[in-house]
């Protein structure tokens, strides 16, 4: 019965302690910095991907013949 009391007492003290309390504040700062770096890297990769897609689109349009351009854009442009 005494052993049961110890377990109950041990559980009560652990309930008040959060994960943040258990981790060192320095470790938390490192984790937050790593999260920021990962987000910045993802943003950079997405921007590079968008730039590559835009470049490829321009290259395809650049290589189109006059007939293909006329078919694609038709009379949308101004006369001069």
Buried (B, 14 or more C-beta within 10 A) or exposed (E): EEEEEEEEEEEEEEEEEEEEEEEEEEEEEEEEEEEEEEEEEEEEEEEEEEEEEEEEEEEEEEEEEEEEEEEEEEEEEEEE
